[in-house]
Amino acid sequence: MTSAASAGPIVAIYRTQILPLSETFVRDQALALRRWHPVLVGERQIEGLPLAGLAVTARHRGPPSLMQRFEGVIWRRFDRSPPSLVTMIGRLQPRLIHAHFGFDGVEAWPIARHLGVPLLVTLHGSDITTRMQWFADGRAGRRWKGYPSRLTRLVKEERVSFIAVSESIRDAAIAVGLPPHRIFVQPIGIDTQRFARASLPIAQRARKILFLGRLVEKKGCIYLLEAFDQLRQHLPDAELIIAGDGPERPALTERAAHMEGVRFLGAFTREQAQALLAEARVFCLPSVTAESGDAEGLGLVILEAQASGVPVVTSARGGATEGIRDGETGYAFAERDVAMLAKRLTQLLTDDAISTRFSAAGPGFVAEHHNLYQRTAELEFVYDRVAGLNP
């Protein structure tokens, strides 16, 4: 167990696996807490994110054995948690359990129920936008076939509340049947101090379009390739940098095989992402609603781009409505509208006045509306309310 220095009531932040490399937002939010004392709790601590400064309590370390996998199936089937995990978390005497993703919310509820503490579940996107029948039919994997029924039972519990990371996620949650009066809209935000603007002004940069993200259907990268193919006919010096990996990569590389100016960089670190943003003229997140219903919640990378002074073009649900100022820090466009995407990208690659204005406005917008520390202070008031405490 590592230790944290903060004092105050304990919030047990539950993730089944602590913590994948992609979940910097969970770690950063926990580290930003000031009045509440965070402890990361879960079934397993993996070789993932560095967690210096945070207390961690996990039942296992490393990859699960066959027996441990079997145990997990049995406990989930009976909607219970391993007694040893309940005991470990109980020793912390938490005033609240905060689970990230609905998937972990249903896993954490038996623990919260046994300990007699409230549960708060942050909904991020796929956990609530994906059609529940998709899960029930086993199309998301056997493990999640029972997720819809477990979520239905969870919703009936008065001591369970929910956080939606955007208004669009709140709408999706209500559509599934979650009670509006127990849903708080609370974006996570980013640490704006990590994203200093690069020294090279945006108008002096090469015509580089940057995509950062997993190469999965909902990220819509195929539509970016289509738009790039169109715009490069009259901007032959334009470049498209695609950083990320995932199951869609083979199809995307095949589509780009005969295109000039496209580079696939594969997986990237946080430091590499910042270096790429420092060179980009425009950032694009062309998200779509996937066949399963899965859709983007907000997309923190949109905020990171603007904080770095890079204009954004996006169709992400929450990102297009809450993550940018359309026409001021970036452009929103409708999902799959390749012609409009090509038009907006062309504007930002060729119009120095617009790109300079957007670049200047982005950092201020993010600092005012999406600052991690401000958002986390607001989260602590949600903790107070859910736990029945006065700040």
N, C-alpha and C positions, 0 to 999 in steps of 0.2 A: 504494500500500500504506500503510495506517495501521499504527501500531506499538503493541505492548503492553509493559507495564513488567515483567511477571513473568519470573523466570528458571526454569531447570529443564529437564527433557526436553521435547521438543516433541511435542504431539499435534496432528495435522492433522484438524480437524473438518470433515468433508465434507458439503456440500449442493450439489446440482447448481445451484440458484439461491441466491444469498447476498444477503439473506435476506428472505423475504416478511414483510409486516407482522404476519401471524398467528403468527410463530415467535419471539416474545419469549422463550419458554422455552429455545430454543437459545442465543440471545445471553446471557441471564441466567446460564445454567449455565456458559458459557464464561468470562464475567467473574468468576464465583465461584471459579474454579480458583486454587489457591494454590501448590502444589508443581510443577504441570505448566504449561508455557507453551503457550497455545492459539493456533493460527492457523486462521482460517476459510479453507477452500480449496474450489474448485469450478469448474464450467464457466463460470458467468456471475455477475457482480455486477449486481444490479438496483436500481432506485430503490425501496427498501423501508425496512427498519428503520434507524435511526441506529446506527452501529457504532463510536462513539468509544471508544477504549481497547482495541480489538481489531485485531490484524494480519489483513489480508485478502489472499489471493492467488487471482486468478481469471483464466481464459483470455480471457474476453470481458467487455465491459460493455454494458449496455443490451439492447434487444430483439434476438433472433437474426435474421440474414438468412436468406433462402431457402436459400442455399448452406450456411450453418451448420446449419440444420435437417436438410438432406440428409446432411451429414457425420455428424451425431449418429445418424441412422438406420443408417448403414453401420457405424459403430463398435459400436453396440449389437448389430447383427445378428451380428457376429463376436465378441461378448463381449470387446471390447477397449476401450481408452481412447486418446484422441488422444495421440500421442507428446509433443507440446508441453506438454500438461497433466501428463503423467508427469514430464517434465523439470522443470517449474516446482515441482512438489511435492517432487521428489527433492532439489532444491537446499536445501530446508528441513531435510533430514536428520531427518525425524520418527522417533520411536521407536514410534509407534502412529498408525493412522488410525481415527478414530471417526466413523462415518456415522450420521446420524439418518434413521430410517425404512428399512424393508427395501428400498424402491424405490431408495434411494441406496446401500444396502449392496451390491446387485448391480452398481451402476455403479462403486463404489469398489474392489471386489475386484481387478480387473485392475491397478489402480495399486498396491495393497498387494502383490500377488503379484510385480509387476515390481521393486518396491523392496525386497522381502524383509522386510517388516514385518507384524506382526499387524494384523488388522482387528477392530474392535468395532462392532456394529450395534445401535442402540437401536430397539426395536419399540414403536410408539406406539398402534396400534389398527387402522386400516383396512388397513395393510400386512400384517397377519397374521390378523385376524379375518374379513376378506372371503374368501369361498369361492374357492379357487384356480381352480376351473372357471369362475367368473365372469370372472376375468382371461383365462383361456385362450380363452374364447368371444368375447373382444373387447368385453365389455359395460362395461369400465372404460376403453375407448379402445384404439386400435390399438397405441399405444406400449407398453402393458403386457401384450399378449398373450403375450409371452415371459417375463414375470416369474415364473410358477410354475416353469418349467424352469430358469431362471437361479438361482432360490432353491434348488432341489433340488441343483444343482451346488455352490452356496455352502455348503450344510449339510455337504457331504462334506469340506470343507477344515478340517483340524485347527487351522489358525492363525486361524480365524474364530470369534469368540465373540459372544454376544448379550446385550443388556440388555432386560428386560421392565419397563415402567413400573408394572406392578401384577401381583398374583398371577393375576388373570383373564387378562391378556395372556400370562403364562407358560403357563397352561393351554392357551390357544389355540395358542401356538407348538409345544408338545409334540404337540398333536393334529395339527398339520400335518406333523410329523416332525422337528422340531428336537431335537437331543440335550439332555436335561435337564442333564447335567453341564457344558454350555457356556452355560447361561442364568443370568444374574444378575438377581435382582429388585431394581431400584433406582429408586424414584420420584424425580422431579426436585425437587419442592418449590417453594416460593415465598419471596420476600424479605418476611418478615412485617413488617419495619420500614416498608414502603410502605403498610400497611393499618391505620392508626390508627382506633380506634373513633370513630364520629361522636358529637358532643356530645348529640344528641337520643336519649334512651333508647328502646329498641325498643318498649316498651309505649305510648309517647306518639306513635308514628308513625302516619300514615294507613295504612289497610289496603291497602298496595301489595304486589303480588306482582311479582317481577322475574325475567325470563328474559334471559340474555346468551348469545349464541352464533350460529353459522351456522345459517341456516334450511335444513337438509337433513334427510332422512328420519330418520337415526339420532338426531337431537336430540329427536324426539318431541313437537315443539311442538303438534301437532294435538291430542294428548291433554290438554295443559294447557288449551287452549281449551275442550275438552269439559268438563273438570273445572270450569273457571271459569264456564261457562254454568250448571252445576248449583249451585255455591255462591252465585252472585250472586242466585239466587232468594230466599235468606234473608239475604244480606249485600249489599243494594243499593248500599252505599257502597264496595264493594271495587273495586280497580283492578288491571289487568294491564298491565305495561309489557314489551313485547317489543323488545329491542335486538339488531339483527343483520340480516344480509341473506343471500340465497341462493336457490336454485332453487325452494324450497317457498313462498316468500313470496306469490306470486299465489294459491295454493290456501288459504293461511292467511288472507289478507286477505278472500278470498271467504267463508270460513267465519265470520269475525268481522264481516261487513258489517252484520248486523242485531243485533249484540250491543252493549250499552252498557258503557263502562268499559275498553275495550281500546285501547291505543295502540301503533302500530308506529313505532319511532324510526330504523330503518335502521342502517347501519354506525356504529361508535363507536370512539373512541380509548380508550387506557388511562385517561386522566384522566377522561373522561366516564363510564367504567364505575365508577370509584371514587366519583364524585359520585352516580351512580344507587344504588349500594350504600348510601351514607350516608342515603338516604331510604327504602329498602325495609324492609318489615316481615318479608318472607320471600323467600328465593331458591329458584327451582325449576329443576331440570334433569331433565326427564322422559324420559331417553334410552331408546331401544329398539334391538333388533337389527334392522337393515335387511334388506330382501329379499336383498341381496347377501351377508349375513352380517356386514357391517361393524357394529362395536359400539364403544361408548365405552371408552377405556382406564382413565382415572381422572377426568379433567376438572379441570384446575387451577383453573377458575373456582369450583368447589365449595370449594376451599381458600381462595380469595380472599374469598369471601362469609363464611366462618366467621371468618377472620382479621379481618374488618371487624365482627364481632359480629352477623352476620345469620344466623338459623337457615336450614337447608337442607332441602328435600324433594327426593329424587332416586331414580331407578331405574337410574342409570348402573351398569354392571357393577362396575367397580373402585371407583367412587365410593360406592356403597351399602354395600360391604363393607369398604373400606379408607380411604375419603376422609372418612367421618363416624363419629361414635359414635352409633349408632341409639338414639334415646330420650334422648340427652344433648346433642348439638349439632345434631341434625336428625332427620329421619325417612327411612327407606328404605321403598320400596314396590315391588311387582312390576311389571314392564313392562306397560304398557297397562291397568293396573287403575285406570280412571278414578274409580270410586266411592271407592276408598281414597285416591287422590290428592286428591279433593275433600274428604274427611274430614280428612286431615292438614293441608291448607292452611287449612281452617276452624278447626281447633284453634289453629294458630299465629296466625291473624288475630284470634281472639276470647279466647283464654286468656292473660291478661297474665303470670301466674305461670310458665307453661311457656315462653312466648317469652322472658321475661326470663332464666330459668335457662339456656336454650339459648344465648342471646346471650352470657351471661357465660362459658360453658364453651368456646365456639368458638375464641377466640384462643389460649387455653392449649393446646388439643388440637393446633392447627396448629403452634404454636411447638415443641411437644415432638416431634411425629412427622413434620412436613413442612416443616421449616426448610430453605431453599435451601442455606445454607452448610454445615449439618450433612450434608445429603444429598450435596452436592458433595465434601465431604471423604471420604465413603464411596466416591464414584465414583473418586476418585484412588487409593484402595487397589485398586479393580478395575483401573484402568489399570496399576498396579504389577504386579499378578498376571498380566494378559494380556501385558504387555511383558516379563515375566521380570525385573523390577527389585525391589530391596528398598527400602522407604520410608526 
